């Protein structure tokens, strides 16, 4: 199989994300999603599984790389530790938002190369909005039939615009925001929080709680290609992937680095 370039892959993956999103929407509109519980007590719906099947089958036709998905995450570290390139997928990011019918859920598909995302597609099917990026190709938002390049805000505001999780807000975040000082905060579900930073609508997304690698990879590709940063609070380094433990540390998504990044990391480490 000929290896496609990133721009070609990005086009194919965008089409595939729409197909998966259409399957999710068919179940969403029916209002009859059967909800099960995984071993970790997180919810699993028929829409998660339908999207997973479409994406895995489609990726097999696009690029000859292994696939790690939230719905097939039992692949051992010994098997995946030497992967050079692989697909990292969350077929339905924001299952709680799907169940609660907020509309703030996404289909996430990323391509990882040597522990970092080099391509990402985030599709929000309820509003038919897509964010996508690949290394060296730019970051884009497609909405209402219009494709526009996006970039993080280049202005350091007096009052930071913070985006926070709708379904996973806790005491740690409230403490962080209190120490942060003047800010305005909006709540949002799924990886759309990353995308608000990428498009310049927010300056900061602090995640002081658990996430998995498939929750963040696609959106990280968009943020980074838009000029932003996604770092973990332990090292302050770029968030990386294909770890032995697929859980992420606390993380910070920022439009810019410098003093703001150092201050945000210092606050997180105090908690």
DARA-V504208 format. One record per backbone hydrogen bond with DSSP energy under -0.5 kcal/mol. CO is the residue of the C=O (numbers start at 1). NH is the residue of the N-H. If there is no record, write none. Layout:
BEGIN
CO;NH  CO;NH
END
This chain:
BEGIN
2;4  5;9  6;10  7;11  8;12  9;13  10;14  11;15  12;16  13;17  14;18  15;19  16;20  17;21  18;22  19;23  20;24  21;25  22;26  23;27  24;28  25;29  26;30  27;31  27;32  28;31  33;35  34;36  34;46  36;44  38;41  42;38  44;36  45;49  46;50  47;51  48;52  49;53  50;54  51;55  52;56  53;57  54;58  55;59  56;60  57;61  58;61  58;62  59;62  59;63  63;65  66;87  67;69  68;89  69;72  70;73  72;75  76;80  77;81  80;83  84;114  85;66  86;112  87;68  88;110  89;70  90;108  92;94  93;106  94;98  95;99  96;100  97;101  97;102  97;103  98;101  103;105  106;93  106;108  107;123  108;90  109;121  110;88  110;112  111;118  111;119  112;86  113;116  115;241  116;113  118;135  119;111  120;133  121;109  122;131  123;107  123;125  124;128  124;129  128;144  129;124  130;142  131;122  132;140  133;120  134;137  134;138  138;134  139;150  140;132  141;143  141;148  142;130  143;146  146;143  146;148  148;141  155;157  158;160  160;162  160;184  161;203  161;204  162;186  164;188  170;174  171;175  172;176  173;177  174;178  175;179  176;180  177;181  182;160  184;162  186;164  188;166  189;192  190;193  191;194  191;195  192;196  193;197  194;198  195;199  196;201  196;202  197;200  203;255  204;163  205;207  205;253  206;208  207;209  207;251  211;248  212;215  212;216  213;216  213;217  216;220  217;221  218;222  219;223  220;224  221;225  222;226  223;228  224;227  226;152  229;254  230;239  231;252  232;236  237;232  244;246  246;213  248;211  250;233  251;207  252;231  252;254  253;205  254;229  257;260  258;262  259;263  260;264  261;265  262;266  263;267  264;268  265;269  266;270  267;270  267;271  268;271
END
